[in-house]
Amino acid sequence: MEAVAQRSGVAKTTIYRRYRDRYELLRSSLAFVEDIPEPPVGIAARERLRNLLEQFRRGVEDVVGLRALAAVLHGDEDPEFTRAFRETILRPRLDVMLGTLRTGVAAGELRADVDHETVVSMLAGSYIARSVTQGTPPSDWADRVLDVIWPSIRA
């Protein structure tokens, strides 16, 4: 709370008037990225997934940052932050990807016998792994990862 007060230029008492504790402040600060724009309806499943992967990338790079993601990966240091980040930022985005896969199955574009949770983990995980091992993924990262995964999930 001290760092927030210092950075914002207000007294800690001002912050505590609005937020009960640091976790309430954290949840409130994460809420600004809760909106997840759905990809346009009527486009192919692959393009919807590509759109979602690009949103995921922008969200990590431009909004929450890799440092926040690293804190989640090392979640035992601040379990409340980890839980809030997973519930507010990660899970909703991964659920939209999962829904896109299910819609693709219903439309006959994707295989129904694929473990879709694993596919979503592979898609999001590829960004994290690439960032950790090689720095910022290339601009065509979403297409590259879909080129690899697509043959195993398409109908």
C-alpha positions as CSV (number, residue, x, y, z in Angstrom):
1,M,0.0,0.0,0.0
2,E,3.0,2.3,0.7
3,A,4.2,1.9,-2.9
4,V,0.7,2.6,-4.3
5,A,0.4,5.7,-2.2
6,Q,3.8,6.9,-3.2
7,R,3.3,6.2,-6.9
8,S,-0.2,7.8,-7.0
9,G,0.8,10.8,-4.9
10,V,-1.9,10.4,-2.3
11,A,-1.7,9.5,1.4
12,K,-2.2,5.8,2.4
13,T,-5.2,7.0,4.4
14,T,-6.9,8.1,1.2
15,I,-6.4,4.7,-0.3
16,Y,-7.7,2.9,2.8
17,R,-10.8,5.1,2.7
18,R,-11.7,3.5,-0.6
19,Y,-10.2,0.0,-0.2
20,R,-10.3,-2.2,2.9
21,D,-7.0,-3.8,2.3
22,R,-4.4,-4.5,-0.5
23,Y,-6.4,-7.4,-1.8
24,E,-9.5,-5.3,-2.4
25,L,-7.3,-2.8,-4.2
26,L,-5.7,-5.6,-6.2
27,R,-9.1,-7.0,-7.3
28,S,-10.3,-3.5,-8.2
29,S,-7.1,-2.8,-10.2
30,L,-7.5,-6.1,-12.1
31,A,-11.1,-5.4,-12.9
32,F,-10.2,-2.9,-15.6
33,V,-9.1,-5.7,-17.8
34,E,-12.0,-8.0,-17.2
35,D,-13.8,-7.2,-20.5
36,I,-12.9,-9.8,-23.1
37,P,-14.0,-8.8,-26.5
38,E,-15.5,-11.8,-28.3
39,P,-14.2,-12.5,-31.8
40,P,-16.7,-11.6,-34.5
41,V,-19.4,-14.2,-35.0
42,G,-19.5,-16.0,-38.3
43,I,-15.7,-16.3,-38.9
44,A,-14.0,-19.7,-39.0
45,A,-12.8,-21.3,-35.7
46,R,-9.2,-20.9,-36.6
47,E,-9.5,-17.2,-37.2
48,R,-11.5,-16.9,-33.9
49,L,-8.7,-18.7,-32.1
50,R,-6.1,-16.5,-33.8
51,N,-8.0,-13.4,-32.7
52,L,-8.2,-14.7,-29.1
53,L,-4.4,-15.5,-29.0
54,E,-3.6,-12.0,-30.2
55,Q,-5.9,-10.6,-27.4
56,F,-4.1,-12.9,-24.9
57,R,-0.7,-11.6,-26.1
58,R,-1.7,-7.9,-26.0
59,G,-3.2,-8.5,-22.5
60,V,0.0,-9.9,-21.2
61,E,2.4,-7.5,-23.0
62,D,0.4,-4.2,-22.8
63,V,-1.8,-4.5,-19.8
64,V,-0.7,-6.9,-17.0
65,G,2.9,-7.5,-18.0
66,L,5.2,-10.5,-17.8
67,R,6.1,-9.6,-14.2
68,A,2.6,-10.2,-13.0
69,L,2.5,-13.5,-15.0
70,A,5.8,-14.5,-13.3
71,A,4.3,-13.7,-9.9
72,V,1.4,-16.1,-10.7
73,L,3.8,-18.8,-11.8
74,H,5.5,-18.4,-8.4
75,G,2.2,-18.2,-6.6
76,D,3.2,-19.4,-3.2
77,E,4.7,-16.0,-2.4
78,D,1.4,-14.3,-2.6
79,P,-1.5,-16.8,-2.9
80,E,-4.2,-14.1,-2.8
81,F,-2.6,-12.2,-5.8
82,T,-2.3,-15.5,-7.6
83,R,-5.9,-16.5,-7.0
84,A,-7.2,-13.0,-8.0
85,F,-5.1,-13.0,-11.2
86,R,-6.2,-16.5,-12.1
87,E,-9.9,-15.7,-11.5
88,T,-10.0,-12.2,-12.9
89,I,-7.5,-12.3,-15.8
90,L,-6.5,-15.8,-16.9
91,R,-9.5,-18.0,-16.4
92,P,-12.0,-15.8,-18.2
93,R,-9.8,-15.6,-21.2
94,L,-9.0,-19.3,-21.3
95,D,-12.7,-20.0,-20.9
96,V,-13.5,-17.9,-24.0
97,M,-10.9,-19.9,-25.9
98,L,-12.5,-23.1,-24.6
99,G,-15.9,-21.9,-25.7
100,T,-14.5,-21.1,-29.2
101,L,-13.3,-24.7,-29.4
102,R,-16.7,-26.0,-28.4
103,T,-18.4,-23.8,-30.9
104,G,-16.0,-25.1,-33.5
105,V,-17.0,-28.7,-32.6
106,A,-20.7,-27.8,-32.8
107,A,-20.1,-26.3,-36.3
108,G,-18.3,-29.4,-37.5
109,E,-15.0,-27.5,-37.9
110,L,-13.2,-29.2,-35.0
111,R,-12.8,-32.7,-33.6
112,A,-15.0,-33.5,-30.6
113,D,-12.6,-36.2,-29.3
114,V,-9.8,-33.8,-28.5
115,D,-9.1,-32.7,-24.9
116,H,-10.0,-29.1,-25.3
117,E,-8.7,-28.0,-21.9
118,T,-5.3,-29.3,-22.9
119,V,-5.4,-27.5,-26.3
120,V,-6.2,-24.2,-24.5
121,S,-3.3,-24.9,-22.1
122,M,-1.0,-25.5,-25.0
123,L,-2.1,-22.4,-26.8
124,A,-1.7,-20.1,-23.8
125,G,1.3,-22.0,-22.5
126,S,3.2,-21.6,-25.8
127,Y,3.2,-17.8,-25.3
128,I,4.5,-18.1,-21.8
129,A,7.2,-20.6,-22.7
130,R,8.3,-18.6,-25.7
131,S,8.5,-15.5,-23.6
132,V,10.5,-17.2,-20.9
133,T,13.0,-18.9,-23.2
134,Q,13.5,-16.5,-26.0
135,G,12.0,-13.1,-25.0
136,T,9.0,-11.5,-26.8
137,P,7.4,-14.0,-29.3
138,P,7.6,-13.0,-32.9
139,S,4.7,-11.0,-34.5
140,D,3.5,-14.1,-36.2
141,W,3.5,-16.2,-33.0
142,A,-0.3,-16.9,-33.1
143,D,-0.2,-18.2,-36.7
144,R,2.9,-20.3,-35.9
145,V,1.3,-22.0,-32.9
146,L,-2.0,-22.6,-34.8
147,D,0.0,-24.1,-37.7
148,V,1.3,-26.7,-35.3
149,I,-1.8,-27.4,-33.4
150,W,-4.5,-27.0,-36.1
151,P,-3.9,-30.4,-37.9
152,S,-4.6,-32.3,-34.7
153,I,-7.8,-30.5,-33.8
154,R,-9.5,-29.8,-37.1
155,A,-12.4,-32.1,-38.1
